[in-house]
Every structure is written in structure tokens, then in C-alpha cells.
């Protein structure tokens, strides 16, 4: 990716996913870069469900967590 300085001393890469096309592109790049470096790749997804528990049902929160796990 343009504009990114690479450091071969780094032992792992982290990439965030959200289901978008740009996140998919970033994930594919990160996977190739981790392979090139012989590094680990950590794919993460975050959802702010804790701040929404006052108006989301337990079922909705559980669905959001499940969807994030499936995405990763």
C-alpha cells in the first residue's frame, strides 16, 4: 500500500474488518504482507454494543457479536 513504511522487525500485523470492500482489500494486503514477512496476522472486528445495551435487546447484542465473529 502506498505511503506505508514497512519495518521487517515487526513480528505481527493487525487489520480491522467491517464487511466493506476497502476492509477486504486491506485484509488481503495484510495477509500477503504477513506471509512475505513470515509474521502473524491478527484480524479484528469491534462493535460498540456495550454503549447500546439500554436500547438493544440481549438478542440484538448476541446477533451483533455473532456477526462480528463470522466476519472475522
Secondary structure, 3 states (H helix, E strand, C coil): CCCCCCCCCCCEEEEECCCCHHHHHHHHHHHHHHHHHCCEEEEECCCCCHHHCCCCCHHHHHHHHHHHHHHC
